[in-house]
Amino acid sequence: MTLLDLITQSARQLEAAGVAFGHGTENAFDEAAWLVLWRLGLPLDTPLDDPATNPDSRANQPVSLVQQGDVATLLEARITSRQPAAYLTHEAWLMGVPFYVDQRVIVPRSLIAELLMDESLDAWLGPETRRALDLCTGNGSLAVLAAMVWPELAVDASDLSPDALAVARINVDKHDLKERIRLLTSDGLAQVRGPYDLILCNPPYVNAQSMAALPPEFKAEPALALDGNRAGSVDGMDFIRALLAHAPAQLTPQGVLVLEIGNEREHFEAAFPTLEPVWLTTSAGDDQVLLLTREALLRPLAVAARTGS
């Protein structure tokens, strides 16, 4: 059996088992390639195209029976446990950067990473930008990417979960950024040490109906990082309500908040009808990530004060 044969066969097994994707891959073939290449100790960018057109292709590389057995064991674990592949490999990639992950954190996939790497946020920053906060840091990936992109930036990375911060520590050390990234235990903004020029936040925002309908792969992740209804609402905006109320006090006058809300724009706009965010373009569209300046956050309060409402 060749390498490409094994990946193709594994993809068919994943499809037949009805596993869900979305933790670094979007289809069965890519997921199978990830698992097979990782199990065989091959780089994830191993070329698998037609050997007739690419002499570097490994598509026809033979795979021994022992190797096939090793892959079969890993594939069975993926199918029976319904855990994301990253929990089995303890590795996830975000914008080409590797991160350690396990069941203590959600698998990193924030669209904010795209905005960090493609310079979309640069226009909102300036020479005075010196301090950033990655709120709800999880495994620390956004903090690491921000520190990589802006070498002059000092980054705080906070999370309520001690387990998540333990994983973030692994990644901060892995990328040799312990001198520039400080890890903080904080319930939202309560224990952070602002003010900050930039706050990045991929918070829990999934509404109650969507939480109930999540596939097992997503339910395997910590609910604390996903469920936006922990204060009793059903619209997924509980954490965000507290965040927007307290964010101005943690931002410098020219500071900005970059907030990911996924597919919850309808609920966001219903909860905050007077806010005027800037919607940022990502690969998932123009309504998944928004930006709010400190002035924009304060404007509804100023209007309410003037009108007495």
Stockholm file with secondary structure:
# STOCKHOLM 1.0

chainA/1-309         MTLLDLITQSARQLEAAGVAFGHGTENAFDEAAWLVLWRLGLPLDTPLDDPATNPDSRANQPVSLVQQGDVATLLEARITSRQPAAYLTHEAWLMGVPFYVDQRVIVPRSLIAELLMDESLDAWLGPETRRALDLCTGNGSLAVLAAMVWPELAVDASDLSPDALAVARINVDKHDLKERIRLLTSDGLAQVRGPYDLILCNPPYVNAQSMAALPPEFKAEPALALDGNRAGSVDGMDFIRALLAHAPAQLTPQGVLVLEIGNEREHFEAAFPTLEPVWLTTSAGDDQVLLLTREALLRPLAVAARTGS
#=GR chainA/1-309 SS CBHHHHHHHHHHHHHHHTCCCCSSCSSHHHHHHHHHHHHTTCCTTCCCSCTTTCTTCCTTCBCCHHHHHHHHHHHHHHHHHCCCHHHHHTCEEETTEEECCCTTSCCCCCTHHHHHHTTTTGGGCCTTCCEEEEETCTTSHHHHHHHHHCTTCEEEEEESCHHHHHHHHHHHHHTTCTTTEEEEECSTTTTCCCCEEEEEECCCCBCHHHHHTCCHHHHTSCGGGTBTTTTSCSSSCHHHHHHHHHGGGGEEEEEEEEEECTTCHHHHHHHCTTCCCEEEEETTEEEEEEEEEHHHHHHHHHHHHHHTC
#=GC SS_cons         CBHHHHHHHHHHHHHHHTCCCCSSCSSHHHHHHHHHHHHTTCCTTCCCSCTTTCTTCCTTCBCCHHHHHHHHHHHHHHHHHCCCHHHHHTCEEETTEEECCCTTSCCCCCTHHHHHHTTTTGGGCCTTCCEEEEETCTTSHHHHHHHHHCTTCEEEEEESCHHHHHHHHHHHHHTTCTTTEEEEECSTTTTCCCCEEEEEECCCCBCHHHHHTCCHHHHTSCGGGTBTTTTSCSSSCHHHHHHHHHGGGGEEEEEEEEEECTTCHHHHHHHCTTCCCEEEEETTEEEEEEEEEHHHHHHHHHHHHHHTC
//
